[in-house]
Amino acid sequence: MAVVVERDVEGPATHALIIGVGDYPHVGAGAAEPLVRALGSLSSPPISAVALARFLAGEEFADARAPLGSIELLACGPADYGDWRPGVPTRAEIQKAFLRWFKRGDSDPGNVLLFFFCGHGLQRAGPVVLPSDFGSDELNPLARAIDLLQTRLGTARCKARTQLWLVDACREAPAHLLAMVGTIGTALAMPTAQGQQELDSTMIASTTDFRLASGLAGQPSRFTAALLAALRGVAAEPDENGSGKWSIRTGRLQYAINALLREESEENRWPEQQCESLSGTGNGILRSLAAPPPVPVRVSCDPAVNLARVALYIRNELTEQRRPPKPTPWQISVPAGIYRVGAEPEPAAGMVSARETLSFCAPPCARTVIRW
């Protein structure tokens, strides 16, 4: 078994099935089928899977609406697993782990089921993900592929009424795939019409139809990094009852992740990547925060040349942070709230006065421009 965390929880609990496929031993130059030959191994998936598992197992997730009950981790490829011994993410092992995960969720309607996959993926009617033994059947290379849209429908009959599906994989449709006849992949749970009532089931794909997902070698993928930031608070919104608490809901994740991906693309001049909800937006609460969440803030000047001539600051009645003159915008994180953001000229800058603006810094991110 690949259970790396299991806790006794009274009442509803969060149960996670996390899969990261980095090693694909049957793909590459030696494969007979062109679709299989075009793929290779990946470095980000096992690192992404471990990063999410560590977050869920850590203190930051202790305020979850449904405390963590279990993490089942299947991963292959280089990563710092520590004391964890993940299972190998073949189709057969994923199927076994999925059944155990389903049964845990089925123990209480208040449970939260979280499914995460990072690895190779394809797209036809919906996202199809590829386990580590993909391509091992030379005459039927797609025999072990997993249809996640159909799997989600089949999981609706589980008693857990909050289900979150996170699919961190490409959604390409190569020409060799389009030339194939018949179904591509099968479900881990047979789709039925049961269980759709009062079900909060949200599926978020890391990219849109027929697009690539991306990451830096040896690091969590771009989607996973943004997802973790969203779960840490960037996806939070204030409760409407005026309690002062903030909640992270399933339906807010897509908006927050996309805001972070957009900021990252602009800052680094990377190709645009946007995630997509494939099942509407849910309202299930994942975490409730007693304090305002952290907000990434970008402070710049107009014209931008003034950045090298002024010291920047951000402050309110509780805190103040400053930065000396630099030619690039200031990237900072502050608790959500109203701040005075300003710029003070250096003595030799030849500028006659400071400038300040009032800024409401709220999740998922904020931008402030100081203009002269």
N, C-alpha and C positions, 0 to 999 in steps of 0.2 A: 504494500500500500504506500501511497505517496502523501499521507497526511503528515504535514510538517508542524501544524499547530492544531491542538484540540483542547478546548476548555469547557468546563462545566458551567453552563449559564442557565439561570432560572428564568423561564419565560422566553420571549422571542430573541433570536440570535442572528448574526450575519454569518453566512457560510459562503466561502469563496472557492472557486475552482479556477486556478491560474495556470496557463499553459504558455510556455515560451519555447519555440522550436528554432534552434540555430543550426544544428547539424542535419543535413539531408544526404545520407550516404548513397542514395540511388539516383541522384540527379547529376547533371553535368555532362562532360564530354563523352563518357562511355555509354550514355543512355541511347536506346534505339529510337524512341519517340522524340520528335523535335521539340514538343512542348516541355518534356522533362529535361531534355538536353540543354535548354536555354536557361535553366535555373541553377542556382548555386547555394552554398551555405551562407548563413547570416550571422552577424556578431551581436546585433542589438537585442533580439528577442529574449534570450535567457537573462540578460542584464535587466531588461525591462520587467520581466516577470518577477525576478527577485526584488527589484525596487518596490513594486507594488505590494508584494507579500510582506516585506519588511515594514512598509507604512501601515498596513492593516494590523500587523502584529504589535506595533509600537504604541507608545503613549499618546501620540497625536490622534489615534482613532478610538481612544478610550471613551470619548464622549459620544460615540455612535448611538443613534436611536435604538438599534438592536446591537448589543455588544458582540464582539467577535466570538463566534463559537468554534469555527474550524477554518483552516486553509489547507487545501489539497493542491500541491504544486507538482506539475510535470514539466520538466525542462531538460534540454540538452544543448551543449555548447559551452564554451568558456564563460564562467561567471563566478563570483565569490558567493558560494552557497553556505559558507560557514559550517555549522553543525547540521544543516538541513540535508536530507538525502532525497532529492526529488525523484519521482518516477520518470521513466522514459516515455515521451509523448508519441508512441505509436498509436495507430487507430484503435487497436484492441485495448491498450491501456487507458486511452482517453475514454473509451466506451465504459470500461469498468469504473473509472473514477467518476464519470458523469452519473452513473447509477447511484453510487454512494452519496454524491452531492445532492441529487434529486431527493433521495430518501431523507437526508438530514433536513432539507427544506420542507419536506412534507410533514414534519412533526408539529408544526405550529403555523397558523395563518399569518401571524405577525413576523415570521422570519423574513430575512432579506437574503436573496440569492444573488451572488455576484459572479459572473462568468467573464474571464479575460483570456483572449488568445492573441499572441504575437508571433508572427511567422509569415510564411508565404501564403498568398491568397489569390483567388481568381474571381471573375465576375461573369455571370450570365443573367439569370433572372434575379439573383441576389448574391450576397457574398458567400464564397466557398473557400474554406481554409484547408490547409494541407498539413497533415501530421508528418512525423519524421520518416515514416516508411512509405511516403508517397513515391510512386514510380517503381515500387518493388515488383509489381506484376507487369511484365513487359507487354503483354497483349491487352491489358486493361489498366493503364497507369493511373486512371482516376478512380479506381475501385475504392480506395480508402479515403477519398476526399470527403469533407464534412459540409453539408448544407446547413448553414446556421439560421437562415430565415425559417426553414421548416423545423429545425430543432427548437427554436423559440416557440413556435406554435404548439409543438408537442409538449413543451414544459409548462404550458398554461394550466394544465390539469394538476400541477403540483400545488399543494395547499398554501405555500408561501405566496403572499399577495403582492410583494414587491420584488421585482426581478430586474437586474441591470446587466446588460450584455455589452461588452466592450471588445470591439474587433479591430485590432491594430495590425492590418495587413493590406497589401496592395489589392486593388480591384480591377486589374487589367483583364482584357479579353483579347489575347493574342490571336493572330490569324489561324494558327493551328488549333486553338480551342474552338473558334467559331466554325471550323470545318468539321468538328466532331458532331455526330448524331446521337440523340438520346439525352438522358439526364446526366448531370455532372454532380457527383457527390450525393450522399444520402444523409438522412437526419439521424441524430443520436437518440431522439425520442419521436415516436410516430405522431404526426400531427392529427389532432382531433378537434371537434367543436366544443369540447368540454373546458370549463375553467376560465372562460373569458370574462365572467362577471366580476366587477370590482377588482380587476387585475391591473396593477401598475407595472407594465413591462416595457422598458426602454432599451432599444438597441442603438448604439452609436458606433458607426464605422469611422475609421481614422482618416478616410479620404472619400471623395465623391465618386460617382460612377466612372469606371474605366480610367481611374487615375492612380498614380503611384503614391505610396506612403514612403516616408524617408526618415533617416536618422544618421547620426555620426558614428563611425566605426568605434566599437568598444564603449559606447555610451547608451543609455536608454533612448528609445526612439523619440522623435519630436512629439508625437501624440502622447506617449506615456509621460514624458516630462511635463507637458501641459496638463494632463489628467491629474498628476500628483499635486501640482500647484492648485488646481481647481478643488481637489479634495481637501487640501490644507486650508482653504478659506477663500480662494479667489472666486469660487462659484457661489459664495454665500450671499444671501439677501436678508434684509431685516424682516422679522416677523411682523405681521400686520396688526397684531393685538397690542402693540406698544410695549411689550415686555422688555425691550432692549436686547433681546436675544437675536441671533442670526442663525439661519438654517441653510443647509446645503441639500438641495432637492435633486432628484434624478433628472428632471426636465431642465434644470439650469446648467447642467454640465456642458452640453453642446455649445451654448452661447459663450461660456467662460473659456472653454478650450479654444474655440475659434478666435476669440479676441486675443489670446496669448499667442497663437500661431501666427496671426496677422502682424502683431507687434514684432515678433521674432523675424518674420520674413522681411519686413521693412528695415529693421535694424541691421540685419546681416546680409541683406540683398539676396536672400535665398529664394528658390522657387516657391510659389504660393502653395500651401496645403491647407485645406479646410475639411473638418470632419462633418459628418452628416447623420442625422437621426433617421433610422429606417423604420420606426414604429411609433411616430408621434412623440409627444413629450409627456413624461409622467410627472407626478407630484409627490412621490414618495420621499420622505425625509431620511437622509443618510446620516447627517450629523447635526447637532444643535450646539452652537457656540455661545458661551456666556459673555464673551468679550468681542469687540469689533475685530473682524478678520484683517490680515495684512493685505495691502493693496499695492501692486507695482505702480510706481509713478515715474513718468518721464517729463523732465523739465528742460525746456529749450528756450532759445531766444530768437527773435525776429528783428533784424537780420541775424543769421546764425553766427556771423563773424564776431558778434559781441560776446559769445560764450567764452572766448579767450581773454576777455577784458573785464569780466565781472565775477564776483563771488556769489554763489547761489545759496539760498537758504529756504527751509520749509519749517514752519513752527505753528504751534497752538499753545493753549495754556498749560499743557502737560509736557511738551517736548520740543526740542529744536535740533535740527541737523543742518550742517553747512558743508559747502564744497568750494575749494579754491578755483580760480579761473582755469578752465581746460577747453580745448577746441571742440569737444564732443558733448552731446546732451547728457544730462545727469539722470542715471537710472537708480532709483531708490525704492525702498519699501517702507510704508508707514501704516499704522492702524487706520481703518476707515474713519473718516471724519472730515470736519471743515478746517482748512489750514490757510495761513498766510504764506504765499510763495513769492519770493522776491529776488532781486539782483542788486548788488552793491558794487559800484565801479571801484576798481583799484585806483590808488592816487595818481598813477601815471597814465591812466587810460584816456584822459581827455574828455570824460563824460561828466556832466554837471550834477546829476541826481540819481538816486536809487529809484527803482520801480518795484511795485508790489501789487499782487492780485490775490483775491480771495478765491479759493478752489475747494470744491467738494470732492474729496477723493473717496470713491466708492468702487467696490468690485464690479467687473473683473480687473480693470486697470484704468488709470487716469493719465491725461496729458495736460500739461500747463505750458503756455508760451508767454514769455515776458517780451513785450513789444516796446520799442522806443519810437 
